[in-house]
Amino acid sequence: MKKQVLNSLSLIVFFITFYAFAQLYYTRNFNVSEDLDLIIGERSNLSANWVGSIDVDQNIPILILAGHADSQGLAGAGTPGEAVDKFGLNPMRTGISDELFWNLKLQESIVKVGKTRGLNISSYDPGIRNIDDANDPRTNWSVGRRFAKRGGYAIEIHFDAYGKYGVGSGLIPPFSEMPNKIDESIARTFGRFPISFRGGLGAPRRQIRILEIGKLEGLLEKNLRNLKTRQKTIKLIANEIVQAFLNGII
């Protein structure tokens, strides 16, 4: 009996120590590098031979969508990230995945920076976090599809799963139209996925691009979680995305 109590206490002490170490690891002060590749980590190394060569109008409407904004509590809630899922830290916000938390933060920053740089850019958030029907007119996919049909450029922002579950950063282009010069510009900055990734995902099949920023792990996640580096990291990524838009339309 005494041995069992000691083993239980040892286990409790271990988990408390592990949690405290993880908490310190994710909140200590990290320097924000200006090197995007260092921050976002590995790119997709999947075979992708597409090239975006279609010219784009300089005033093309751009719509930024936050991935998983309408699918919390469902199968497609997005990755919880390494900090939560592997190291047991608290989620950034109760009721939503950490990926969605960062998707929303980055969405806001991209639009803010894009407007100051002269882009015709906006965002959409369904507000309702659980919409069971993918074809409901309020979902990201439905709004993005209508936007793309009117000639706009719709792109959904994501952070990839950590570790072996993710691939890395990169753009997944639309499924049934030729990639354009914005697609090419983003791919040169972040990398590229094959058009038919996983047989063709729901968003690209609706002519909505998907941008995987990077795996939600390591230095990227640490700099996002740390209050001292969070805003600089988000703005760095937003600036790179906006610059890629601008490079594609010039």
Summary of the structure (lengths in Angstrom):
residues: 250
radius of gyration: 19.5
end to end distance: 74.6
largest distance: 75.6
contacts: 835
relative contact order: 0.21
helix: 45%
strand: 14%
